[in-house]
Amino acid sequence: MVLFENQDYKRIQMPEADKKIQAYLDEHIRNIPDFPKPGIQFKDITPLLLDPESFKSIPVELVKPFQGDNIDYVAGIESRGFLYGTIMASVLGAGFITVRKPGKLPADTIRAEYELEYGTDELHMHKDAIKPGSKVLIHDDLIATGGSAKAAAELIKKLDGQVAGFSFIMELSFLNGRNKIDDFGPVKSLIAYD
């Protein structure tokens, strides 16, 4: 996931995640400088994906704060939100919703726009993805500025769904992305960088 220019990131302690999981993530998430362009730092989860253990432990940790909340769906944000999001849905006994970029979903969709560092983008979801009143947990690998997470929450609300919360592997806490989505539901991250 892209980190913002000219930053030296320090990992900070997250009270909601187990220390062993945080150490495991420290070991399996690598920093790639100057990707995709000079001055950008990239948090790369591909080493995490290479370890089969991550598919057993990470989804369980991501859903722990939401156990017992009767989640109907997990909504994964394109595309890294799909990787663990489907397993999270399985752990919760829930369905899975794909929240995608324009032109990727075949049936009728609704859309929500969000701001990027330069310009805007949008996310789409099928109009028939949820029934009114459904409880939806939103997942992505990382929260930075919170724009895409907020757009996903707006899509859920447009269909009269309930946002049960947000679950992320990583958080760039210095960007205050939580502030954009706190009003929708609880925000939980396994590891954070300041």
Stockholm file with secondary structure:
# STOCKHOLM 1.0

chainA/1-194         MVLFENQDYKRIQMPEADKKIQAYLDEHIRNIPDFPKPGIQFKDITPLLLDPESFKSIPVELVKPFQGDNIDYVAGIESRGFLYGTIMASVLGAGFITVRKPGKLPADTIRAEYELEYGTDELHMHKDAIKPGSKVLIHDDLIATGGSAKAAAELIKKLDGQVAGFSFIMELSFLNGRNKIDDFGPVKSLIAYD
#=GR chainA/1-194 SS CEECTTCCCCEECCTTSCHHHHHHHHHHCEEEETCSSTTCEEEECHHHHHCTTHHHHHHHHHHGGGTTSCCCEEEEETTHHHHHHHHHHHHHTCEEEEEBCTTCCSSCEEEEEEECSSSEEEEEEETTSSCTTCEEEEEEEEESSSHHHHHHHHHHHHTTCEEEEEEEEEEEGGGTTHHHHTTTSCEEEEEEEC
#=GC SS_cons         CEECTTCCCCEECCTTSCHHHHHHHHHHCEEEETCSSTTCEEEECHHHHHCTTHHHHHHHHHHGGGTTSCCCEEEEETTHHHHHHHHHHHHHTCEEEEEBCTTCCSSCEEEEEEECSSSEEEEEEETTSSCTTCEEEEEEEEESSSHHHHHHHHHHHHTTCEEEEEEEEEEEGGGTTHHHHTTTSCEEEEEEEC
//
